[in-house]
Amino acid sequence: MITHVEQEALGLALDAHADQIRTGSGDPYSVHPIRTWVLAKQDLAADRPNVLAAFLLHDVLEDTRASLHSFPSETRKLVSLVTWRRVRRRKNPPHDKVMAVRKAALNPWSLYIKVIDRLDNFSDGSPYAASYARRKSTRESTMLLLDLATQSEIRGSIYIPKLVEISQKLWS
């Protein structure tokens, strides 16, 4: 079953990412938030429609000009906590990824979004995904993410051990 807020989030995600292509795989970008949403529906967030909507929208503020004003405050807050704003005219320092994880850790559900987002980013099988996973900044932020996740209320997620497993394979 899909709730009204999830339907609205799906529509916005499809519209906002309509012309975007996923780096590495060449898939339509909207495939990524949909995959994270499907994973979350099978785990801890199954009965939390506002959290599930945030999965669908987790890259909208970062990658598009779309607005979330019509969504519930919980959804907007979660998306804001997982949004990494790039600073124009300078390359982001590597610690920005660590700072982004620390920001997400302000709420267990935004941390959960980061876990599943990172799992999907590592799992697409493309050479880009493997290269991204091996970056020092990605490795450091993933290690912090896993540490914080295992100490939070989301520690029971089936995806934390899966992220550990795929990370170890990519880093070995």
C-alpha positions in Angstrom: 0.0 0.0 0.0 1.2 3.5 -0.8 -0.1 6.5 1.3 -1.1 9.9 0.0 2.1 11.5 1.2 4.2 8.8 -0.5 2.2 9.3 -3.8 2.9 13.0 -3.7 6.6 12.4 -2.9 6.9 9.9 -5.7 5.4 12.3 -8.2 7.7 15.1 -7.1 10.8 12.9 -7.2 9.9 11.7 -10.7 9.3 15.3 -11.9 12.3 16.8 -10.2 14.7 14.2 -11.4 13.1 13.7 -14.9 16.1 14.9 -16.9 18.8 13.5 -14.7 20.9 10.4 -15.3 22.7 8.5 -12.6 26.4 8.8 -12.8 28.1 5.5 -13.6 25.0 3.3 -14.3 23.3 5.6 -16.9 19.9 4.8 -15.2 17.3 7.5 -14.9 18.2 9.2 -11.6 14.7 8.6 -10.1 15.6 4.9 -9.9 17.8 5.7 -6.9 15.3 7.3 -4.6 12.7 4.7 -5.5 15.1 1.9 -4.6 15.8 3.5 -1.2 12.1 3.9 -0.6 11.4 0.2 -1.5 14.2 -0.9 0.9 12.8 1.2 3.7 9.3 -0.1 3.2 10.7 -3.6 3.9 12.4 -2.6 7.2 12.0 -0.2 10.1 10.1 2.6 8.3 7.3 0.4 6.9 4.6 2.1 9.0 6.0 5.7 8.9 4.7 7.4 5.7 6.4 10.7 6.4 9.7 9.0 6.7 9.1 7.0 3.6 8.2 10.2 1.7 11.6 11.6 2.8 13.3 8.6 1.2 11.7 9.5 -2.1 12.7 13.1 -1.7 16.2 12.8 -0.1 18.1 14.2 -3.1 15.5 16.7 -4.3 16.9 19.7 -2.4 20.5 18.8 -3.3 20.0 18.2 -7.0 17.0 20.2 -8.1 15.2 23.5 -7.6 12.0 21.8 -6.3 10.3 22.9 -3.1 9.0 20.7 -0.3 6.6 23.3 1.2 3.5 21.1 0.7 4.9 18.2 2.6 4.5 17.4 6.3 7.1 19.1 8.6 8.6 15.7 9.6 9.3 14.9 5.9 10.8 18.4 5.3 13.0 18.2 8.4 14.3 14.7 7.5 15.1 15.8 3.9 16.8 18.9 5.2 19.0 16.9 7.6 20.2 14.6 4.8 20.8 17.4 2.3 24.4 18.3 1.6 24.7 21.8 0.1 27.6 22.3 -2.1 29.5 25.5 -1.8 29.9 27.2 -5.2 33.2 28.3 -6.5 35.3 25.9 -4.4 35.7 22.3 -4.1 34.2 20.8 -0.9 36.8 19.6 1.5 36.7 15.9 2.3 35.4 16.6 5.8 32.1 17.8 4.4 31.0 14.2 4.0 31.7 13.6 7.7 29.9 16.8 8.6 26.9 15.7 6.5 26.8 12.4 8.5 27.0 14.3 11.8 24.1 16.5 10.6 22.0 13.5 9.7 22.7 12.0 13.1 20.6 14.7 14.7 17.6 12.5 14.0 17.6 8.7 13.9 15.4 8.6 10.9 17.6 10.9 8.8 20.5 8.7 9.9 18.5 5.8 8.6 18.0 7.5 5.3 21.8 8.0 5.0 22.4 4.3 5.7 20.1 3.1 3.0 21.2 5.9 0.6 24.9 4.9 1.0 24.0 1.2 0.6 22.3 1.9 -2.7 25.1 4.2 -3.8 27.6 1.3 -3.2 25.4 -1.4 -4.7 24.7 -0.2 -8.2 27.6 -2.3 -9.6 29.1 0.4 -11.7 32.8 1.2 -11.8 31.8 4.7 -10.5 30.2 3.2 -7.4 33.3 1.3 -6.6 35.5 4.3 -7.1 33.2 6.5 -5.0 33.2 3.9 -2.2 37.0 3.8 -2.2 37.5 7.6 -1.7 39.1 8.4 1.6 36.3 10.9 2.5 33.6 8.4 1.6 35.2 5.6 3.6 35.6 7.9 6.7 32.1 9.1 6.5 30.7 5.6 6.0 32.7 4.4 9.0 31.2 7.2 11.1 27.7 6.5 9.7 27.9 2.9 10.7 29.3 3.7 14.1 26.5 6.2 14.8 23.8 3.9 13.3 24.7 1.0 15.5 24.4 3.3 18.6 21.0 4.7 17.7 17.4 3.6 17.7 17.8 2.3 14.1 20.5 -0.3 15.1 18.0 -3.0 14.4 17.8 -2.3 10.7 18.6 -5.2 8.4 20.5 -2.8 6.2 23.3 -1.8 8.7 25.0 -5.3 8.4 24.5 -5.2 4.6 26.3 -1.8 4.4 29.1 -3.2 6.6 29.4 -6.2 4.2 29.4 -4.3 1.0 31.8 -1.7 2.4 34.3 -4.4 3.4 34.1 -5.9 0.0 34.7 -2.6 -1.8 37.5 -1.6 0.6 39.4 -4.9 0.4 
